Amino acid sequence: MTPSTDAGAAGLADRLAALGLWTFETALRILPRTSGRSAGRALGWVAYHVFRVRRTAVESQLAASFPAASPEWVRATARQCYRHFGEEFATLGGGAKHIDPALDGVVDADGAAALLKGEDDRAGAIIVLGHMGNWELAGAVLKRLGFPPTAVAQEQAGATRRLNAMRARLGIEILDRRTSPRVLLRRLSEGNLLALVADQHAPSGSVRLDFLGRPAWTTLGPARLSIAAGVPLFFCALVREGDGHRFHLRALGAPTAAVGEVPEVALTRAWVRALETEIRARPEQYFWFHRRWKRTGAAKEASGTLDYTQT
């Protein structure tokens, strides 16, 4: 294939995928919630068994993160992962008919409203999340608790418009990830709650920390904003429990830094450890589809990163 043919084929694939998602979402809005969840589980089954969507990546990252686990456990957990995200996609794609009952069933495990209310005299706060459970719905939970967040989101090829339309329906304001830090600091000074999903590979402005036993480049952005603005940083996760969801929110405070470790690294390590705890408890609810552990070249050393890998 020539480059232009490759681009044309990729564009056609994107359009066909978008059409398929639109058809599926349209059907979800007609189906009752229980049937929608069944359809989501079926979608996960097809993605795993038929189309094998990123199946090798999912299973290899699971195996590397849980080295003592058997191949049977890895495959079973991978299947549960596809099922989980099929169900969560069905909830989000089904619109208010599916989302509102899901929000009604959320259990506030840590007294999030009280934790955030206790920060009333603050200028703002930062909520950091990972790709765990249902991070999109977590923003809607915060809004219901009386603390509507502004989410800082990365553009997703072929999906940004659809994702942002869904987030708008949930009542979540979106700022592009490339927004100037000065703008974010101003929003914090105005009392805004900023939510960042921060567990993807970070090509710059990052620190090399152990994540599930392997070094991974992790953004320092949330910690730097928290320290620069003088606002608290919270870790958040909305995880599925049975037929409902449980909302976890914890204040990270000022963690103790290791010898020679700067505060922004200590704070980053604190939320990474909180995310690890959630993943180890519910590995099937982590988004193993993205490449979290990417190799980096020599140029990485000149990009303002730090290496604090534990040995």
N, C-alpha and C positions, 0 to 999 in steps of 0.2 A: 504493500500500500504506500502511496505517496503521503507526505504530511497533510495535504489538503483532504485527501480521502480519509485519513485517520481522524482528522478533526470533524469531518462530516459524519463519520460513523459514530463518534462520541456524542455529537450533537443529537443525532437521531436516537441514540440509546437514552440520552437524558430526557428527550421529549416523550419517548415511549414509557420511561419510568414515571415521569410526571403524570402522564395520562393514566397509568395503572394506579398510582396513588390517589389521584382525583376520583377514579371510579370506586376504589375501595372506601375512601372517606365518604363518598356519597351514599354508598350502601350502609355504612356504619350509622349514619344519621337516621336511617330508616329503621334499622334493627333495634330491638330492646337491648338494654345494657348487658344482660347475661349472654345474649346471642352475640353481641359485639365482642365480648371478651373471648368467647369461643372462636370467633372469626380471627381474632388476634393470635390466639394460640395456634390456629391452623396456619396462619401466615408465617409464624415462627418455624413451624414444622417444615413447611415448603422451603423456606430460606435455608434451613440447615440440611435437610435430606435431599432436596431436588436441585436447587440452584447453588447450594454450598457457598453461600455468600460469606466471604472472608473466613470460612471455616478453619482453614489451616492456621491463619493468624490467631483466631480465638483459642484454638486448642493448644497451639505452641506457647502462647503467652500464659495460659492457665497452667500448663505443665511446668514452665520455667518459674512461675510465681509460687507454686506449691510442689516443690521437687520431691517431697515424700509421698505424694499422691500416686495412686495407681492409674494406668491408662484408662481403665474402666471408669474411675471417678472423674477423670478429665472429660471424657466423652459425655458422661451423664450430666456433669455440671454445664458443659457447653450446650447441651440440648435444653436444659433448664433456662440458660441465659437467653437463647433464642425465643423460648416460650415467654419468658418474662417481658422482654422488650416488644414482642408481638402484642401482648396484653396492654402494655403501657401505651404503645402507639395507638391501639384501638380506643383507649380511653381518651387520648388527646384528639385523635382524628374524628371521634364521634360527636364533637361539639358539646354544647351545654347539657344536652340530654344525658351524656355520659360523664362529663366533667363535674357537674354540680353534685350528683350523688357521691362521687369519689371524694370531693372536698368535704361533704357532710360527714363522711366516715373517717376522716383523719383524726388520729389521736395525738394530742400535743404532749409528747412524752416528757419533755424537760421543762414545761412551763415557759415556753418561748415568749408568750406575751408579757409575762412578768419580768423575764430577763431583759427584754427590749425596753419595757416601760421604765425599768430601773436606770436606763441611760437617757432619760428625758432631758437632762441638762447638758447632754453632749451636743457637739456640732453635727454629728452624723455617725454612721457606723458602716462597716464592711462585712458582708456575708460571703464567705468563700465556700464553694461547693465542688464536688467532684462529679464525674459521670457515673453516678450511683443512684439506684432506685428509679425515681422520676424527678430529675432536677428541674424540668420545665414546670411541673405542677407545684414544686416547692415555692416558686415565686407567687403563685396564686394563693397558697396557704398563708404566706406572709401578708399579702394584701388583706385576706380575710381577718387576720389578727389585728389589723389596723396599722400595718407598717408596709405600705406598697413600695416595692423595691424598683430601682432603676438597674436594669441588667446590662452589663457590658458584654457584648457578644461578638464572636468572630463570624465573618461572612462564610457561608457554606455553599460551595459550588452547586448551582442548580436548585438550591432549597431555601435560600435566604428569604425570598419574598413570602413563601408559604409559611416558614417558621415565624417570621415577624408578624404575619397576619394572625397566626394562632396566639402569639404572645400578646398582641394588642387585644384580642378577645378575652384573654385572661386578666387584662388590666395592667400589664407590665410595660413600662417605658423601656425602650432599647437605645443604647448608645453603641456606636461602632467601636470595636476593640482598638482601632487606630486613633481614637479620640485623644487629644493632648492631655497629659497628666494635669496640666494647669486647670483644664476644664473640670476634670474629675475632682480635683481638690476644691475647686469653687463649689461644686455640687455638694460635697461633703460639708463645707462650711455653712451651706444653706440648710443643713439638717437632713439631707437625703440619705437614704439607705442604698448603698451600691452592692449589687450581687455579681460575683464573678465565678464562673466555672473554670477552675484554674489548673486542672490536672493533665493537660495535654503537653506534648513535647514543646519546649520553649527554645527557639533558635537563638535568642539573645536576651540580655538582661535577666539571666537565670543563674541557678546554682545547681551543682551536681550533687544530689542527695540519693541515698538508698531509698528505693521505693519497692516494697515487697521483695526485699533481698537483692535487688539489682540497681546499679546506678542509673539515674534518670535525670535529665535536665529539666528543672522545675522553675517556673517563673517566680521572680521576687516581687512582682507587681503588687499583689494584695498587701504584703508586709510593708513594702515601701510606702504605699499610700496611707496605711494605718499609722505608721510612725510619723510621716511628714505632716499629716492632718491632725495628729493627736487624737485619733478616734479608735474605739475598740474594734477588734477583729473577732468574728464569730465563725465557727464551722457549722455547716448545716447539711442535713441529709433527710430526704423523704424516702422511706423504704416501704416496700410492700410487706404486710403481715396478714396472711390469710386472704380474706376478701376485702381488706381495707389497707390503709397506709398508716405509718407511724412517723411523726415529725420529730427529728432530733436537732437541737440547737444548743451549742455549748460556747461559752465565752472562753477565749484562749488566754486572756490576760497578758502578763509579761513573763513568758517562760524563761527558765534559767538557761543561760547560754553556756556552751561548753568552753573550755579553755581556748582562747584565740578566736572564738566565734563571734561575729558581729550580730547585733540584735535582729536585723532583718532576716538573717539566716535562721536564728533560733525560732523566730515567729513562723517562718515558712516551714521549718521542721515540725513545729507543733501541729499545724493543720494537716500536714502530710501524714503524721502519725495517727491523727483522728480519723482520716480517710482510710488508712490501712486497717484500723480496728473495725470499721464498718464492712470493708471488703472481706476480711477474714471471717466475719460472722455470717456474711451472705454473699459468697463469691459469685453466685449465679446472677446477682443484681448489678454487677459492675460491667461497664461497657468495654468489653475486651476487644471490640471491633477496631478501635483506633490503635495506631502504632505508638504506644507510649514510650517504648525504649528504642530510640533511634540512635544509630551510630553518628558520630560527629567527626569532622576532619580537623586538620591543624588550625584552620581559620577560626575555629570555635574559641581558641585560647585568646584571640584578640578582640572578642566581641563583648567584653565587659562581664564575663561570667566568673563564677567562683566554684572551686571544687572542694566540697566538704563531705565526700563520700566516707561513710563509716567502714571501718575494716574490722 
